[in-house]
Amino acid sequence: ADTTSNNTTYTDRVPEGIAVTQTRRVLQTGYMSEFTFNFAGNYKDKLYVGGSFGIPGVRFQEDFLHTEVLNDPDTLTSLQDFSYSQSLTTRGVGFNMKFGVIFLPVDNVRIGAAFHSPNYLSFNDTWSNNMKSNFEDGSSYDVDGPLNTYVWRMRTPTRIMGSVAVILMKTAAIDVDVEYVDYGNMRMKRDWSDQTGYDFSYENKVIGENFKSVVNIRTGAEVRLKPFYLRTGFALRPSPYVSGVTVSDASIRTISGGLGFRHKTFNCDLGLNFIKYGQDYYPYDPVLFNYNPAQVVTSIVRTTMTFGWKF
């Protein structure tokens, strides 16, 4: 694009009728760790109580690259290729509290309940960007954007959980967990050091209008065939969005299985998880696509193998 000093003139450098090949690559990495202080106790081996104070840590990295290449440009002034890249790093730290209770009315039945407070997190975002363009006449441009930083806070939803487990004939166990989460109560806040007065009222309004409460369900069973143990499980996390917000099915389904071997001094275990969920993806403003996104279905297979020895 060509602009005057007043930024009022735009000249299209892509000839009319020329196709453009667009490619977008996004690499996301990160983790969430937690350092906890725990306490627990029991009454007559029938009632167990416990709790913890946690300090979670978060790190997220996203590298974004968008490229456009013209197919057979026909003039010396036309664009040959263009790229835009952005690197974002987010670091966060916060705190939370968890409380739980387990009651054994009889030896083979366990009833549990737990309360997890929100994570109160403070984030520091750092990002930079770059734009490059090459033209058919040999000219090129390479511009780096400034390094930007922003500090903000977030409160995640409260979680309330209940569970029931039953032991059958001392050879099998069945467990059912339910979890209530109100995603509409998530909130973004300005940092205490932010004197701009921006209060995220618009973002929080969007969160309240587009997210809802859900009940997550997890079930599992284990059979003991000494010295082998067989496990299976299923989990459903319904979509946190209100109806009509997404085209794809954003619910997360997990099917798991496992095989274990236990001896007096040695044990090993093989676990398998299959996770599937969908998500909408818009490369630009959804209005430009008439809110018709690319529907991305993600399937993940995770395997774990553990070994243990007793000395």
FIZAVEX-205302 format. One record per atom (N, C-alpha, C): residue in three letters; x, y, z. Coordinates in steps of 0.1 Angstrom, whole numbers, padded with zeros to 4 digits, always signed. Atoms other than C-alpha are relative to their C-alpha. Layout:
REM residues N
ALAXYZ/...
REM end
This chain:
REM residues 311
ALA+0008-0012+0000/ALA+0000+0000+0000/ALA+0009+0012+0000/ASP-0007-0013+0000/ASP+0011+0036-0007/ASP-0009+0010+0007/THR+0008-0010-0007/THR+0000+0064+0016/THR+0007+0013-0001/THR-0005-0013-0001/THR+0004+0101+0017/THR+0004+0003+0015/SER-0004-0003-0014/SER+0017+0119+0048/SER-0012+0001+0009/ASN+0012-0001-0008/ASN-0019+0123+0059/ASN-0008-0014+0001/ASN+0006+0013-0001/ASN-0027+0086+0055/ASN-0014-0001-0006/THR+0014-0001+0006/THR-0056+0092+0031/THR+0000-0007-0013/THR+0000+0006+0013/THR-0045+0074-0001/THR+0005-0015+0001/TYR-0004+0014+0000/TYR-0044+0036-0006/TYR+0001-0005-0014/THR-0002+0006+0013/THR-0030+0019-0037/THR+0001-0015+0001/ASP-0001+0015-0001/ASP-0037-0018-0042/ASP+0012-0005-0009/ARG-0011+0005+0007/ARG-0005-0036-0052/ARG-0002-0014-0005/VAL+0004+0013+0005/VAL-0023-0068-0061/VAL-0009+0002-0012/PRO+0008-0002+0012/PRO-0035-0068-0097/PRO-0013-0007+0000/GLU+0013+0006+0000/GLU-0072-0075-0102/GLU+0000-0013-0008/GLY+0002+0013+0006/GLY-0080-0111-0110/GLY+0012-0010+0003/ILE-0012+0009-0004/ILE-0046-0125-0096/ILE-0003-0007+0013/ALA+0002+0008-0012/ALA-0050-0153-0072/ALA+0012+0001+0010/VAL-0010-0001-0010/VAL-0031-0152-0039/VAL-0001-0012+0009/THR-0001+0011-0009/THR-0019-0182-0020/THR+0003+0004+0014/GLN-0002-0004-0014/GLN-0023-0177+0018/GLN+0004-0012+0008/THR-0004+0010-0009/THR-0006-0197+0044/THR+0002+0005+0014/ARG-0001-0005-0014/ARG-0008-0194+0082/ARG+0005-0011+0009/ARG-0006+0010-0009/ARG+0013-0213+0107/ARG+0000+0006+0014/VAL+0001-0005-0014/VAL+0007-0210+0145/VAL+0006-0012+0008/LEU-0006+0010-0009/LEU+0029-0228+0170/LEU-0002+0005+0014/GLN+0003-0003-0014/GLN+0017-0228+0206/GLN+0006-0010+0010/THR-0006+0008-0010/THR+0036-0241+0236/THR-0003+0006+0014/GLY+0002-0006-0013/GLY+0032-0237+0273/GLY-0002-0011+0011/TYR+0003+0009-0011/TYR+0025-0252+0307/TYR-0006+0007+0012/MET+0005-0006-0012/MET+0008-0246+0340/MET+0004-0009+0012/SER-0005+0008-0012/SER+0025-0258+0372/SER-0006+0006+0013/GLU+0006-0005-0012/GLU+0015-0255+0408/GLU+0008-0005+0012/PHE-0007+0003-0013/PHE+0033-0254+0442/PHE-0011+0001+0011/THR+0011+0000-0009/THR+0010-0264+0470/THR+0004-0003+0015/PHE-0002+0003-0014/PHE+0008-0265+0508/PHE-0013-0008+0004/ASN+0012+0009-0003/ASN-0015-0294+0520/ASN-0002-0003+0015/PHE+0003+0005-0013/PHE-0032-0305+0551/PHE-0011-0011-0001/ALA+0010+0011+0000/ALA-0054-0336+0559/ALA-0001-0006+0013/GLY+0003+0007-0012/GLY-0070-0355+0587/GLY-0012-0009-0002/ASN+0011+0009+0001/ASN-0095-0382+0594/ASN-0006-0002+0014/TYR+0007+0003-0013/TYR-0121-0391+0621/TYR-0005-0015-0001/LYS+0003+0015-0001/LYS-0123-0429+0630/LYS+0000-0007-0014/ASP-0001+0006+0014/ASP-0113-0438+0594/ASP-0013-0001-0007/LYS+0013-0001+0007/LYS-0148-0428+0583/LYS-0002+0013-0007/LEU+0001-0014+0006/LEU-0145-0391+0576/LEU+0014+0006-0002/TYR-0013-0006+0004/TYR-0115-0376+0558/TYR-0002+0014-0005/VAL+0001-0014+0005/VAL-0110-0339+0553/VAL+0014+0004-0004/GLY-0013-0005+0005/GLY-0082-0321+0534/GLY-0002+0013-0007/GLY+0000-0012+0007/GLY-0073-0289+0518/GLY+0014+0004-0004/SER-0013-0004+0005/SER-0045-0270+0501/SER-0001+0015-0004/PHE-0002-0014+0005/PHE-0032-0235+0493/PHE+0010-0002-0012/GLY-0008+0002+0012/GLY-0018-0234+0458/GLY+0005+0013-0006/ILE-0006-0011+0007/ILE+0005-0211+0439/ILE+0003-0005-0014/PRO-0002+0005+0014/PRO+0001-0218+0402/PRO+0009+0010-0008/GLY-0008-0008+0010/GLY+0025-0206+0375/GLY-0003-0004-0014/VAL+0004+0002+0013/VAL+0017-0202+0339/VAL+0011+0006-0010/ARG-0008-0005+0011/ARG+0038-0198+0307/ARG-0006-0004-0013/PHE+0006+0002+0013/PHE+0024-0195+0272/PHE+0008+0007-0011/GLN-0008-0005+0011/GLN+0043-0190+0239/GLN-0007-0002-0013/GLU+0007+0002+0013/GLU+0027-0184+0205/GLU+0009+0007-0010/ASP-0007-0006+0011/ASP+0046-0178+0173/ASP-0009-0002-0012/PHE+0011-0001+0011/PHE+0024-0167+0144/PHE+0007+0005-0013/LEU-0005-0004+0013/LEU+0034-0165+0107/LEU-0011-0001-0011/HIS+0010+0000+0011/HIS+0011-0154+0079/HIS+0007+0005-0012/THR-0007-0003+0013/THR+0024-0154+0043/THR-0010+0000-0011/GLU+0008-0001+0012/GLU+0008-0144+0010/GLU+0009+0001-0012/VAL-0008+0000+0012/VAL+0023-0152-0024/VAL-0009+0001-0012/LEU+0008-0002+0012/LEU+0009-0139-0057/LEU+0003-0010-0010/ASN-0001+0009+0010/ASN+0003-0164-0084/ASN+0001+0007-0014/ASP-0002-0007+0013/ASP+0018-0150-0117/ASP-0004+0014+0000/PRO+0003-0014+0001/PRO+0018-0113-0110/PRO+0004+0005-0014/ASP-0002-0003+0014/ASP+0017-0095-0143/ASP+0006+0014-0002/THR-0006-0013+0002/THR+0032-0060-0137/THR+0012+0001+0009/LEU-0013-0002-0008/LEU+0066-0048-0124/LEU-0003+0007+0013/THR+0003-0008-0013/THR+0049-0027-0097/THR-0008-0009+0010/SER+0008+0008-0008/SER+0029-0056-0083/SER+0007-0007+0011/LEU-0006+0007-0012/LEU+0035-0074-0050/LEU+0004-0014-0004/GLN-0005+0014+0003/GLN+0055-0107-0052/GLN-0004-0009+0012/ASP+0004+0007-0012/ASP+0050-0119-0016/ASP+0001+0009+0012/PHE+0002-0008-0012/PHE+0042-0107+0018/PHE+0000-0009+0012/SER+0001+0008-0012/SER+0046-0120+0054/SER-0001+0009+0012/TYR+0001-0007-0012/TYR+0036-0109+0088/TYR+0001-0010+0011/SER-0003+0009-0011/SER+0049-0126+0120/SER-0002+0007+0013/GLN+0001-0005-0014/GLN+0042-0121+0157/GLN+0004-0010+0010/SER-0004+0009-0011/SER+0057-0136+0188/SER-0006+0005+0013/LEU+0006-0003-0013/LEU+0038-0136+0221/LEU+0005-0009+0011/THR-0003+0008-0012/THR+0050-0147+0255/THR-0008+0005+0012/THR+0008-0004-0011/THR+0027-0147+0285/THR+0005-0008+0012/ARG-0004+0006-0013/ARG+0039-0154+0321/ARG-0010+0004+0010/GLY+0009-0003-0010/GLY+0016-0156+0350/GLY+0002-0007+0013/VAL-0001+0006-0013/VAL+0014-0164+0387/VAL-0012+0004+0008/GLY+0012-0003-0007/GLY-0014-0165+0412/GLY-0001-0009+0013/PHE+0002+0008-0012/PHE-0030-0184+0441/PHE-0014-0006-0001/ASN+0013+0006-0001/ASN-0060-0207+0448/ASN-0001-0008+0013/MET+0002+0009-0012/MET-0075-0228+0476/MET-0009-0011-0004/LYS+0008+0012+0002/LYS-0090-0263+0476/LYS-0004-0006+0013/PHE+0005+0007-0012/PHE-0111-0281+0502/PHE-0008-0012-0005/GLY+0008+0012+0004/GLY-0125-0316+0501/GLY-0003-0009+0013/VAL+0004+0009-0010/VAL-0142-0343+0522/VAL-0004-0013-0006/ILE+0004+0014+0004/ILE-0146-0381+0519/ILE-0007-0007+0011/PHE+0007+0007-0010/PHE-0171-0401+0538/PHE-0002-0014-0004/LEU+0002+0014+0003/LEU-0173-0439+0540/LEU-0011-0005+0009/PRO+0012+0005-0008/PRO-0208-0449+0552/PRO+0002-0015+0003/VAL-0003+0014-0002/VAL-0198-0486+0547/VAL+0014-0002-0007/ASP-0014+0002+0005/ASP-0165-0502+0538/ASP+0001+0000-0015/ASN-0002+0001+0014/ASN-0172-0506+0501/ASN-0006+0012-0008/VAL+0006-0012+0006/VAL-0188-0472+0494/VAL+0008+0013+0005/ARG-0007-0013-0003/ARG-0170-0438+0492/ARG-0008+0011-0006/ILE+0007-0011+0005/ILE-0188-0405+0489/ILE+0009+0012+0002/GLY-0009-0012-0001/GLY-0168-0373+0482/GLY-0005+0012-0005/ALA+0004-0013+0005/ALA-0172-0336+0477/ALA+0012+0009+0001/ALA-0011-0009+0000/ALA-0148-0308+0469/ALA-0004+0013-0005/PHE+0002-0014+0005/PHE-0146-0271+0464/PHE+0013+0006-0004/HIS-0012-0006+0005/HIS-0120-0254+0443/HIS-0002+0015-0003/SER+0002-0015+0002/SER-0117-0216+0445/SER+0005+0003-0014/PRO-0006-0005+0013/PRO-0110-0196+0414/PRO+0015+0001+0001/ASN-0014-0004+0001/ASN-0074-0192+0403/ASN+0000+0016-0002/TYR-0002-0015+0001/TYR-0065-0155+0409/TYR+0014+0002-0006/LEU-0013+0000+0008/LEU-0038-0149+0383/LEU+0003+0014-0004/SER-0005-0013+0005/SER-0017-0119+0373/SER+0010-0004-0012/PHE-0008+0003+0013/PHE-0002-0120+0337/PHE+0008+0012-0004/ASN-0009-0010+0006/ASN+0026-0102+0320/ASN+0001-0005-0015/ASP-0001+0004+0015/ASP+0023-0103+0281/ASP+0011+0009-0006/THR-0011-0006+0008/THR+0053-0095+0259/THR-0002-0004-0014/TRP+0001+0004+0014/TRP+0050-0094+0221/TRP+0007+0010-0009/SER-0006-0008+0011/SER+0067-0082+0190/SER-0005-0005-0013/ASN+0005+0004+0013/ASN+0059-0083+0153/ASN+0010+0005-0011/ASN-0009-0003+0011/ASN+0076-0081+0119/ASN-0009-0001-0013/MET+0007+0000+0013/MET+0063-0073+0084/MET+0010+0001-0011/LYS-0009+0000+0012/LYS+0081-0081+0051/LYS-0008+0000-0013/SER+0007+0000+0013/SER+0072-0075+0015/SER+0011+0001-0011/ASN-0009-0001+0012/ASN+0089-0081-0019/ASN-0008+0003-0012/PHE+0007-0004+0012/PHE+0079-0066-0052/PHE+0007-0004-0012/GLU-0006+0005+0013/GLU+0084-0076-0088/GLU+0011+0009-0005/ASP-0011-0009+0005/ASP+0106-0045-0095/ASP+0012-0001+0008/GLY-0012+0002-0008/GLY+0131-0058-0069/GLY+0001+0007+0013/SER+0000-0007-0013/SER+0122-0035-0041/SER-0005-0009+0011/SER+0004+0008-0012/SER+0116-0049-0006/SER+0000+0009+0012/TYR+0002-0008-0012/TYR+0106-0037+0028/TYR+0001-0011+0012/ASP-0001+0009-0011/ASP+0114-0053+0062/ASP-0001+0009+0013/VAL+0002-0009-0011/VAL+0100-0035+0093/VAL-0004-0008+0013/ASP+0002+0006-0013/ASP+0101-0046+0130/ASP-0009+0009+0008/GLY+0008-0007-0009/GLY+0074-0035+0153/GLY+0007+0002+0014/PRO-0006-0002-0013/PRO+0082-0022+0188/PRO-0003-0012+0010/LEU+0002+0010-0010/LEU+0085-0046+0218/LEU-0011+0006+0009/ASN+0011-0005-0008/ASN+0052-0043+0237/ASN-0002-0009+0013/THR+0003+0007-0013/THR+0043-0053+0273/THR-0014+0005+0005/TYR+0013-0003-0007/TYR+0010-0054+0292/TYR-0002-0009+0011/VAL+0003+0008-0012/VAL+0001-0065+0327/VAL-0015+0000+0003/TRP+0014+0001-0003/TRP-0034-0077+0336/TRP-0003-0012+0009/ARG+0004+0011-0009/ARG-0053-0101+0359/ARG-0012-0007-0005/MET+0011+0008+0004/MET-0078-0128+0355/MET-0005-0009+0012/ARG+0006+0009-0010/ARG-0102-0148+0378/ARG-0007-0012-0008/THR+0006+0011+0007/THR-0110-0183+0366/THR-0013-0005+0007/PRO+0012+0004-0007/PRO-0143-0201+0375/PRO+0002-0008+0012/THR+0000+0009-0012/THR-0151-0218+0408/THR-0004-0014-0005/ARG+0004+0014+0003/ARG-0154-0256+0407/ARG-0005-0007+0012/ILE+0006+0008-0011/ILE-0177-0277+0428/ILE-0002-0015-0005/MET-0001+0014+0005/MET-0173-0315+0426/MET-0007-0010+0010/GLY+0005+0011-0008/GLY-0190-0346+0439/GLY+0003-0013-0006/SER-0004+0013+0006/SER-0181-0383+0435/SER-0006-0011+0009/VAL+0004+0013-0006/VAL-0193-0418+0444/VAL+0008-0011-0005/ALA-0007+0012+0004/ALA-0172-0449+0443/ALA-0005-0012+0008/VAL+0005+0012-0006/VAL-0182-0485+0449/VAL+0010-0011-0003/ILE-0009+0012+0002/ILE-0160-0516+0454/ILE-0009-0012+0000/LEU+0008+0012+0002/LEU-0175-0548+0442/LEU+0008-0013+0002/MET-0006+0013-0003/MET-0164-0582+0457/MET+0015+0001+0001/LYS-0014-0002-0002/LYS-0130-0567+0464/LYS+0009-0003-0013/THR-0007+0003+0013/THR-0121-0573+0427/THR-0002+0011-0010/ALA+0003-0010+0010/ALA-0136-0543+0409/ALA-0004+0013+0008/ALA+0004-0013-0006/ALA-0142-0506+0416/ALA-0006+0009-0011/ILE+0007-0009+0010/ILE-0166-0481+0398/ILE+0000+0013+0007/ASP+0000-0013-0005/ASP-0163-0444+0402/ASP-0007+0009-0009/VAL+0007-0010+0008/VAL-0185-0415+0390/VAL+0003+0013+0007/ASP-0002-0013-0004/ASP-0175-0379+0393/ASP-0008+0010-0008/VAL+0006-0011+0007/VAL-0195-0348+0385/VAL+0006+0013+0005/GLU-0006-0013-0003/GLU-0182-0312+0384/GLU-0008+0011-0006/TYR+0008-0012+0004/TYR-0201-0279+0382/TYR+0010+0011-0002/VAL-0009-0011+0003/VAL-0183-0250+0365/VAL-0008+0011-0007/ASP+0007-0011+0007/ASP-0198-0216+0356/ASP+0010+0009-0007/TYR-0010-0007+0007/TYR-0176-0203+0329/TYR-0004+0015-0002/GLY+0004-0014+0002/GLY-0197-0171+0326/GLY+0004+0009+0011/ASN-0005-0008-0011/ASN-0182-0160+0359/ASN+0015+0003-0001/MET-0014-0004+0002/MET-0147-0157+0345/MET+0001+0016-0001/ARG-0001-0015+0001/ARG-0135-0121+0348/ARG+0015+0004-0003/MET-0013-0007+0003/MET-0106-0100+0334/MET+0000+0013+0008/LYS-0001-0012-0008/LYS-0093-0071+0355/LYS+0014+0007-0003/ARG-0012-0007+0002/ARG-0067-0044+0352/ARG+0010-0003+0012/ASP-0010+0002-0011/ASP-0035-0047+0372/ASP-0001+0011+0010/TRP+0000-0011-0010/TRP-0032-0028+0404/TRP+0009+0012-0003/SER-0009-0011+0004/SER-0004-0008+0389/SER-0004+0008-0012/ASP+0005-0007+0013/ASP-0024+0002+0358/ASP-0009+0012+0004/GLN+0007-0012-0004/GLN-0035+0038+0362/GLN-0008+0005-0012/THR+0007-0004+0012/THR-0052+0040+0328/THR-0015+0001+0003/GLY+0014+0001-0003/GLY-0086+0032+0343/GLY-0008-0009-0008/TYR+0007+0010+0009/TYR-0094+0006+0317/TYR-0004-0012+0009/ASP+0005+0009-0009/ASP-0116-0019+0335/ASP-0005-0013-0006/PHE+0004+0012+0007/PHE-0123-0047+0309/PHE-0015-0002+0001/SER+0015+0002-0001/SER-0161-0040+0312/SER-0005-0006-0013/TYR+0005+0006+0013/TYR-0166-0048+0275/TYR+0003-0015-0001/GLU-0004+0014+0001/GLU-0146-0080+0276/GLU-0008-0009+0010/ASN+0007+0008-0010/ASN-0164-0092+0308/ASN-0015-0001-0004/LYS+0014+0001+0005/LYS-0198-0084+0292/LYS-0001-0011-0011/VAL+0000+0011+0011/VAL-0189-0106+0262/VAL+0002-0013+0007/ILE-0001+0013-0007/ILE-0178-0134+0286/ILE-0013-0004+0006/GLY+0013+0003-0006/GLY-0211-0132+0305/GLY-0011-0004-0010/GLU+0010+0003+0011/GLU-0231-0133+0272/GLU+0003-0012-0008/ASN-0004+0011+0008/ASN-0212-0160+0255/ASN+0004-0013+0007/PHE-0004+0012-0007/PHE-0202-0185+0282/PHE-0011-0004+0010/LYS+0011+0005-0009/LYS-0225-0207+0304/LYS+0006-0009+0010/SER-0004+0010-0010/SER-0223-0231+0333/SER-0002-0014-0007/VAL+0000+0013+0006/VAL-0217-0268+0325/VAL+0002-0010+0012/VAL-0003+0011-0009/VAL-0216-0301+0344/VAL+0008-0011-0007/ASN-0009+0010+0006/ASN-0186-0323+0335/ASN-0002-0013+0007/ILE+0002+0013-0005/ILE-0189-0360+0340/ILE+0012-0009-0003/ARG-0011+0010+0002/ARG-0162-0386+0345/ARG-0004-0013+0006/THR+0003+0013-0006/THR-0167-0423+0350/THR+0013-0009-0003/GLY-0011+0010+0001/GLY-0141-0451+0355/GLY-0003-0013+0007/ALA+0001+0013-0006/ALA-0138-0487+0364/ALA+0014-0007+0000/GLU-0013+0008-0001/GLU-0109-0510+0375/GLU-0004-0014+0004/VAL+0001+0014-0003/VAL-0108-0547+0376/VAL+0013-0006+0004/ARG-0012+0006-0004/ARG-0082-0566+0396/ARG+0000-0015-0002/LEU-0003+0014+0003/LEU-0070-0599+0382/LEU+0014-0003+0003/LYS-0014+0001-0005/LYS-0039-0604+0403/LYS+0008-0009-0009/PRO-0007-0013-0004/PRO-0012-0596+0394/PRO-0003+0011-0010/PHE+0003-0010+0010/PHE-0029-0576+0365/PHE-0012+0008+0004/TYR+0011-0009-0003/TYR-0052-0546+0367/TYR-0004+0006-0013/LEU+0006-0006+0012/LEU-0075-0534+0339/LEU-0008+0012+0004/ARG+0007-0012-0002/ARG-0089-0499+0337/ARG-0006+0005-0012/THR+0007-0007+0011/THR-0113-0480+0315/THR-0007+0012+0006/GLY+0007-0012-0005/GLY-0129-0446+0317/GLY-0005+0008-0012/PHE+0006-0010+0010/PHE-0149-0419+0299/PHE-0003+0013+0007/ALA+0002-0013-0005/ALA-0151-0382+0304/ALA-0007+0009-0011/LEU+0007-0009+0009/LEU-0174-0356+0289/LEU+0000+0014+0006/ARG+0000-0014-0004/ARG-0168-0318+0292/ARG-0008+0007-0011/PRO+0008-0007+0010/PRO-0197-0301+0274/PRO+0005+0014-0004/SER-0004-0013+0005/SER-0192-0269+0254/SER-0003+0011+0010/PRO+0003-0011-0009/PRO-0188-0239+0276/PRO-0007+0012-0006/TYR+0006-0011+0007/TYR-0203-0216+0250/TYR-0016-0001-0001/VAL+0015+0000+0002/VAL-0240-0206+0247/VAL-0003-0005-0014/SER+0004+0005+0013/SER-0259-0220+0218/SER+0001+0011-0011/GLY-0001-0010+0011/GLY-0251-0203+0185/GLY+0013+0007-0001/VAL-0013-0007+0001/VAL-0217-0189+0194/VAL+0010-0007-0009/THR-0010+0007+0008/THR-0197-0217+0177/THR-0008-0009-0010/VAL+0005+0009+0010/VAL-0204-0238+0146/VAL+0004-0014+0004/SER-0005+0013-0003/SER-0182-0266+0157/SER-0005-0005+0014/ASP+0004+0005-0013/ASP-0190-0289+0186/ASP+0013+0001+0009/ALA-0012-0003-0008/ALA-0166-0276+0213/ALA+0000-0009+0013/SER-0001+0009-0011/SER-0174-0303+0238/SER+0013-0009-0001/ILE-0012+0009+0000/ILE-0144-0325+0248/ILE-0003-0014+0006/ARG+0003+0013-0004/ARG-0147-0362+0250/ARG+0013-0008+0001/THR-0012+0008-0002/THR-0121-0385+0264/THR-0003-0014+0004/ILE+0001+0014-0002/ILE-0119-0423+0263/ILE+0014-0005+0005/SER-0013+0004-0005/SER-0092-0439+0284/SER+0000-0015+0004/GLY-0001+0014-0004/GLY-0079-0474+0292/GLY+0014-0002+0005/GLY-0013+0003-0006/GLY-0050-0490+0310/GLY+0002-0014+0004/LEU-0004+0014-0004/LEU-0032-0522+0319/LEU+0011+0001+0009/GLY-0011-0001-0010/GLY-0011-0526+0350/GLY+0004-0013+0005/PHE-0006+0012-0006/PHE+0011-0552+0366/PHE+0006+0004+0013/ARG-0005-0003-0013/ARG+0019-0552+0403/ARG+0005-0013+0007/HIS-0007+0011-0007/HIS+0043-0574+0422/HIS+0004+0006+0014/LYS-0004-0005-0013/LYS+0057-0571+0457/LYS+0011+0010-0001/THR-0011-0009+0001/THR+0088-0553+0446/THR+0000+0008-0014/PHE+0000-0006+0013/PHE+0079-0542+0410/PHE-0014+0002-0005/ASN+0012-0003+0006/ASN+0051-0526+0392/ASN+0002+0008-0013/CYS-0001-0008+0012/CYS+0045-0512+0357/CYS-0015+0003-0005/ASP+0014-0004+0004/ASP+0015-0495+0340/ASP+0001+0006-0014/LEU+0002-0006+0013/LEU+0004-0486+0305/LEU-0013+0006-0001/GLY+0013-0008+0002/GLY-0022-0459+0299/GLY-0002+0005-0013/LEU+0004-0005+0013/LEU-0040-0448+0268/LEU-0012+0010+0001/ASN+0011-0009+0001/ASN-0061-0417+0263/ASN-0003+0005-0014/PHE+0004-0005+0013/PHE-0081-0407+0232/PHE-0009+0012+0003/ILE+0007-0013-0003/ILE-0093-0370+0233/ILE-0004+0006-0014/LYS+0005-0005+0013/LYS-0115-0354+0206/LYS-0008+0013+0003/TYR+0008-0012-0001/TYR-0129-0319+0203/TYR+0000+0009-0013/GLY+0000-0008+0011/GLY-0138-0293+0177/GLY+0001+0015+0003/GLN-0001-0014-0002/GLN-0132-0256+0173/GLN-0001+0008-0013/ASP+0001-0009+0011/ASP-0139-0227+0150/ASP+0013+0008-0002/TYR-0012-0008+0002/TYR-0110-0209+0133/TYR-0003+0011-0011/TYR+0001-0011+0009/TYR-0112-0175+0116/TYR+0013+0007-0003/PRO-0013-0007+0002/PRO-0080-0162+0099/PRO-0001+0015+0000/TYR+0002-0014-0001/TYR-0096-0127+0098/TYR-0013+0003+0008/ASP+0013-0003-0006/ASP-0126-0109+0112/ASP-0011-0009-0004/PRO+0011+0009+0004/PRO-0155-0133+0113/PRO-0011+0006-0009/VAL+0010-0006+0009/VAL-0177-0107+0095/VAL+0004-0002-0014/LEU-0005+0002+0014/LEU-0155-0111+0064/LEU-0004-0014-0005/PHE+0003+0014+0004/PHE-0164-0148+0064/PHE-0015-0003+0002/ASN+0014+0002-0002/ASN-0201-0143+0071/ASN-0002-0010+0011/TYR+0000+0009-0012/TYR-0194-0161+0104/TYR-0001-0015-0004/ASN-0001+0014+0005/ASN-0187-0193+0084/ASN+0015-0005+0002/PRO-0014+0003-0003/PRO-0154-0206+0100/PRO+0004-0013-0006/ALA-0006+0013+0002/ALA-0130-0233+0092/ALA-0003-0008+0013/GLN+0003+0009-0012/GLN-0142-0262+0115/GLN+0012-0010+0001/VAL-0012+0008-0003/VAL-0111-0278+0130/VAL-0004-0011+0010/VAL+0002+0011-0009/VAL-0115-0312+0146/VAL+0014-0006+0005/THR-0013+0005-0005/THR-0086-0322+0169/THR-0002-0013+0007/SER-0001+0013-0006/SER-0079-0358+0179/SER+0014-0002+0006/ILE-0013+0001-0007/ILE-0052-0365+0204/ILE+0000-0014+0006/VAL-0003+0013-0006/VAL-0038-0399+0214/VAL+0012+0001+0009/ARG-0011-0001-0010/ARG-0017-0400+0246/ARG+0002-0013+0006/THR-0004+0012-0006/THR+0002-0429+0259/THR+0010+0003+0011/THR-0009-0002-0011/THR+0020-0432+0293/THR+0005-0014+0004/MET-0006+0012-0005/MET+0043-0459+0306/MET+0008+0003+0012/THR-0007-0003-0013/THR+0054-0460+0342/THR+0005-0013+0006/PHE-0006+0012-0007/PHE+0077-0484+0362/PHE+0003+0004+0014/GLY-0004-0002-0014/GLY+0083-0487+0399/GLY+0006-0011+0007/TRP-0007+0010-0008/TRP+0105-0506+0423/TRP-0001+0004+0015/LYS+0000-0002-0015/LYS+0103-0510+0461/LYS+0013-0006+0005/PHE-0012+0004-0006/PHE+0135-0513+0481/PHE-0001-0003+0014/
REM end
